[in-house]
Amino acid sequence: MTEKLFIIGNGFDIAHGLKTNYLYFKKFVYQQAYGKDELLESLQSLDSIKDCLKDSDNKIYKSELFAEEVMEILNGSDSQEKLRLLYQILLHITDPEMFWGDFEEKLACFPFIKASTPYCLSNDGHDDAESRRELVEKVADKLSQYVHHQLTKLFKQWVKETYEKWECQLSTTKSTSHIPSKKETIVTNRDARFLNFNYTRTLEGFYGIHFSNIIHIHGDLDDGILIFGHGEDSIVIPEGTDSLSKAMYKLSAANRKPVHQQLRKHEYFFKSLSSIKEIYFIGLGIRDENGVDAPYFREIFKQAPDVSIYIDQFDKKNEYTIKKILKGWGARKAYQLQFIDTDKDEIVGGDI
């Protein structure tokens, strides 16, 4: 059995030319909600797309979303209006600078919808607190169901279209200069085990890695559901929060990533890692010791605390943060990690 584990993140796909940066997902949702934009479609650089979306966002952003308005949209039959509501919600929890981890964490932050009136009146003119409470709960439940369903549906559609477009470009390109070069570290270790945080089939299709060597920890394009979301086990509701905001936390709960459930599902895989001698991190930013996916890494280093660690050289500028976090996760050799040029399969040292 192989003694090497590769942990693959979104940066791996991006390095191979896939447009899986969060900003492209935001662009996709925007176009579903507001239609194709010729200027936006013509832009190639991330900075240009960012500027274009920021300009559009400034024009459509609503500082407050009112419960009654939200319920009217959700009860209506206009799918475009519902998608515009979804995009408004994304504007409240993200900005163009966000990385995937931030986007997922922000899915815990939905209590920004307000009530247009401080109370409801019953037919006899008296305050009807019960009616107001029912409205609040209905809005929270309906919005929770819609956002979770629609966001998951759009996310899978976006990943599928992005990967298929990339595959098509590879098969039709006539110039080898447009075909991404394969990382030699992967090529020479096809029999290794791979813990893949991506949803695409880059490892299988581009490198020919056998599917039995790969765990798509959050699902892949052949699965019914792709898993993403925040990692808050419990959300602290600020003192004095109104009833509508409290109810909105139901939406946050619906978007929690089931990390511990996935750990149980793949228990055999994680238990088997006790034989691992080397771990390679490629395309996965190690930035937060308590981030949404941290339980996976704590379990890995629980099984293999003395493993040797190799990090893709593109992350060398974050050496201090990486070593500190790996140590916190239980890696005994965190401070002895080495950076590797995965394109050439060569260890690098000093400044790059």
Disulfide bonds with the S-S distance in Angstrom:
none
